[in-house]
Amino acid sequence: MAHITTTHSRRSWASEDFPLAPPDPAQRFELTLDPRDVRRLELHAALTTAGIAPMPGDREAIEQLSGLPQGVQSALHRWLTHTLT
């Protein structure tokens, strides 16, 4: 059996730092969220910020609330914000 030796040293990739390049704005996706989806995400965030973690069974209620007009959404957010003070 022949023993093969190599002249290059093995380097660990983990020991070197390869920072990522900043994203190219020209390659970004043009996405627009449906207003209902925005309200749903904002409601999740408001509940979480108020210390109310939505439970799996709350999905239907959140979906229904997300379909309500922006004025109702604003009132919900105001009420949730005031629970923190």
Buried (B, 14 or more C-beta within 10 A) or exposed (E): EEEEEEEEEEEEEEEEEEEEEEEEEEEEEEEEEEEEEBBBEBBBEBBEEBEEEEEEEBEEEBEEBBEBEEEEBEEBBEEBEEEEE
